[in-house]
Amino acid sequence: MEERAFSEIYRRLFLAYGPQGWWPADSPFEVMVGAVLTQATNWRNVERAIGNLKEAGVLSPEAVLQLPEEELARLVRPAGFYRQKARRLKSLARAVLSHGGTEAFLSLPPGKLREILLSLPGIGPETADSILLYAAERPVFVVDAYTRRIFSRLGFIRGNEPYEELRALFERCLPRDTRLYQEYHALLVRHGKEHCRARPRCHGCPLRELCSFEKGK
């Protein structure tokens, strides 16, 4: 039952919004940087910070590690918490290089890669799984605040379950397919911004017929 429902939700979202083409980046390392920078800010600010890094020619693990921390912090300032994020990017770049560079790092077995990422300061399950899914292209479902909000309103979850419990639910209910996971996650983000906001916009919602929240109003 859940498997069919999760597939139907995906179908409706895809018909409503089309392919999202997410994650926008020119390289896997840029995806990793974006995953760190997007914490506690919006993507527009991340784009500004990444633009600064590109303009300065320092969007590589080698350059990030060599750049003075104060200068790195200045470049990523638009993303907020810039000193903290500069330190986190340094730690990430160090880990990447200590494992032979970006390609070798992302080629590690998924469990090992996730373990290393989670050991780094400031990288939690959502950030680690974003890197696994979008940079390493492994079939790992990313659970974020939009996922929790949408699926709790639909009536499938409470919304306060542990992260790993929800990730396991999605991976059990969906085929293990990297492209599907990428598109599904991106569609949930789009839907969370368009309709399923903190104050939901139910009119025109493609999931309205399935929604427990709407039926309970």
C-alpha positions as CSV (number, residue, x, y, z in Angstrom):
1,M,0.0,0.0,0.0
2,E,2.7,2.5,1.0
3,E,4.8,1.6,-2.1
4,R,1.9,2.5,-4.4
5,A,1.1,5.6,-2.5
6,F,4.7,6.9,-2.6
7,S,4.8,6.2,-6.3
8,E,1.5,8.0,-6.8
9,I,2.8,11.1,-4.9
10,Y,5.8,11.1,-7.1
11,R,3.7,10.8,-10.3
12,R,1.5,13.7,-9.3
13,L,4.4,16.0,-8.3
14,F,6.3,15.2,-11.6
15,L,3.2,16.0,-13.7
16,A,2.7,19.2,-11.8
17,Y,6.3,20.5,-11.8
18,G,8.2,18.6,-14.4
19,P,11.9,17.6,-14.1
20,Q,13.8,19.8,-11.6
21,G,17.4,19.2,-12.8
22,W,18.7,19.4,-9.2
23,W,21.5,19.7,-7.9
24,P,22.8,22.6,-10.0
25,A,26.7,22.4,-10.0
26,D,29.6,22.2,-12.4
27,S,31.5,19.5,-10.4
28,P,31.0,17.0,-7.6
29,F,33.1,19.1,-5.3
30,E,30.9,22.1,-5.9
31,V,27.9,19.9,-4.9
32,M,29.7,19.1,-1.6
33,V,30.5,22.7,-1.0
34,G,26.9,23.6,-1.7
35,A,25.6,21.0,0.7
36,V,27.6,22.5,3.5
37,L,26.8,26.1,2.6
38,T,23.0,25.6,2.3
39,Q,22.7,24.7,6.0
40,A,20.5,27.4,7.8
41,T,20.1,29.6,4.7
42,N,18.4,29.7,1.3
43,W,19.8,28.6,-2.0
44,R,20.0,32.2,-3.4
45,N,22.6,33.0,-0.7
46,V,24.5,29.8,-1.5
47,E,24.7,30.8,-5.1
48,R,26.2,34.1,-4.2
49,A,28.8,32.4,-2.0
50,I,29.7,29.8,-4.7
51,G,29.9,32.6,-7.2
52,N,32.5,34.3,-5.0
53,L,34.5,31.0,-4.8
54,K,34.4,30.6,-8.6
55,E,35.4,34.2,-9.2
56,A,38.4,33.7,-6.9
57,G,39.3,30.4,-8.6
58,V,39.2,28.4,-5.3
59,L,36.4,25.9,-5.9
60,S,38.6,22.8,-5.5
61,P,39.7,20.9,-2.3
62,E,43.3,21.9,-2.9
63,A,42.5,25.6,-3.2
64,V,40.1,25.6,-0.2
65,L,42.7,24.0,2.0
66,Q,45.4,26.4,0.9
67,L,43.3,29.6,1.2
68,P,43.6,31.4,4.6
69,E,40.6,30.7,6.7
70,E,39.7,34.4,7.0
71,E,39.7,34.8,3.3
72,L,37.6,31.7,2.8
73,A,35.1,33.1,5.4
74,R,34.9,36.4,3.5
75,L,34.1,34.6,0.3
76,V,31.3,32.5,1.8
77,R,29.9,35.3,3.9
78,P,26.6,35.5,1.9
79,A,25.7,32.0,3.1
80,G,25.7,33.1,6.7
81,F,27.5,31.6,9.7
82,Y,30.5,32.2,7.4
83,R,33.3,31.6,9.9
84,Q,31.8,28.3,11.0
85,K,31.2,27.2,7.4
86,A,34.7,28.2,6.4
87,R,36.0,25.8,9.1
88,R,33.7,23.1,7.9
89,L,34.8,23.5,4.3
90,K,38.4,23.2,5.4
91,S,37.7,20.0,7.2
92,L,35.8,18.6,4.2
93,A,38.6,19.5,1.8
94,R,41.1,17.9,4.1
95,A,39.1,14.7,4.2
96,V,38.7,14.6,0.4
97,L,42.5,15.1,-0.2
98,S,43.4,12.6,2.5
99,H,41.5,10.0,0.5
100,G,43.1,10.7,-2.8
101,G,41.0,13.6,-4.2
102,T,37.4,14.1,-5.1
103,E,36.9,11.1,-7.4
104,A,38.6,8.6,-5.1
105,F,36.7,10.0,-2.1
106,L,33.3,9.7,-3.7
107,S,34.2,6.2,-5.0
108,L,34.5,4.9,-1.5
109,P,31.9,2.3,-0.4
110,P,28.7,4.2,0.5
111,G,28.8,3.1,4.2
112,K,32.4,4.1,4.6
113,L,31.9,7.4,2.8
114,R,28.9,8.2,5.0
115,E,30.9,7.3,8.1
116,I,33.7,9.7,7.2
117,L,31.3,12.5,6.3
118,L,29.4,12.1,9.6
119,S,32.7,12.3,11.5
120,L,33.4,15.8,10.1
121,P,32.3,18.8,12.1
122,G,28.9,20.2,11.2
123,I,28.0,17.4,8.8
124,G,24.8,15.6,9.9
125,P,22.8,12.9,8.2
126,E,20.9,15.2,5.8
127,T,24.1,16.9,4.6
128,A,26.0,13.6,4.3
129,D,23.1,12.0,2.4
130,S,22.9,15.0,0.0
131,I,26.6,14.5,-0.8
132,L,26.0,10.7,-1.3
133,L,23.0,11.2,-3.5
134,Y,24.1,14.2,-5.6
135,A,27.9,14.2,-5.6
136,A,28.6,10.4,-5.3
137,E,25.4,9.5,-7.1
138,R,24.5,6.7,-4.7
139,P,20.8,5.7,-4.1
140,V,20.4,7.2,-0.7
141,F,17.2,9.1,0.0
142,V,17.6,12.6,1.6
143,V,15.1,13.5,4.3
144,D,14.7,17.2,4.9
145,A,12.2,19.5,6.6
146,Y,10.1,19.6,3.4
147,T,9.9,15.8,3.4
148,R,8.7,15.7,7.0
149,R,6.2,18.5,6.6
150,I,4.6,17.1,3.4
151,F,4.4,13.5,4.5
152,S,3.1,14.3,7.9
153,R,0.3,16.3,6.4
154,L,-0.4,13.5,4.0
155,G,-0.8,11.3,7.0
156,F,2.1,8.8,6.4
157,I,4.3,9.9,9.3
158,R,4.1,11.9,12.5
159,G,7.0,14.1,11.4
160,N,9.2,13.8,14.4
161,E,10.6,10.3,13.7
162,P,14.4,9.8,13.9
163,Y,16.1,10.6,10.6
164,E,17.3,7.1,9.9
165,E,13.8,5.7,10.4
166,L,12.4,8.0,7.7
167,R,15.2,7.3,5.3
168,A,14.6,3.6,5.7
169,L,10.9,4.1,5.0
170,F,11.5,5.9,1.7
171,E,14.2,3.4,0.6
172,R,11.8,0.5,1.4
173,C,8.9,2.1,-0.4
174,L,10.8,3.1,-3.6
175,P,13.0,1.3,-6.0
176,R,16.7,1.9,-5.2
177,D,17.3,4.3,-8.1
178,T,19.6,7.3,-7.8
179,R,17.9,9.4,-10.5
180,L,14.5,8.7,-8.9
181,Y,15.7,9.7,-5.5
182,Q,17.3,12.9,-6.8
183,E,14.1,13.9,-8.7
184,Y,11.8,12.9,-5.8
185,H,13.7,14.9,-3.3
186,A,13.9,17.9,-5.6
187,L,10.2,17.7,-6.3
188,L,9.4,17.6,-2.6
189,V,11.5,20.8,-2.1
190,R,9.6,22.5,-5.0
191,H,6.3,21.4,-3.6
192,G,7.2,22.6,-0.1
193,K,8.0,26.0,-1.5
194,E,5.0,26.3,-3.9
195,H,2.1,24.8,-1.8
196,C,3.1,22.9,1.4
197,R,4.5,25.9,3.2
198,A,4.4,26.5,6.9
199,R,1.0,28.1,6.1
200,P,-0.1,25.8,3.3
201,R,-1.6,26.9,0.0
202,C,-4.0,24.1,-0.6
203,H,-5.7,25.7,-3.6
204,G,-4.3,24.0,-6.7
205,C,-2.2,21.6,-4.8
206,P,-1.5,18.4,-6.9
207,L,-1.6,16.3,-3.7
208,R,-4.9,17.8,-2.4
209,E,-7.0,14.7,-3.0
210,L,-4.5,12.5,-1.0
211,C,-4.0,14.9,1.9
212,S,-5.1,14.2,5.4
213,F,-4.4,17.8,6.4
214,E,-6.8,19.1,3.8
215,K,-9.5,16.6,4.7
216,G,-9.2,17.6,8.4
217,K,-9.7,21.3,7.8
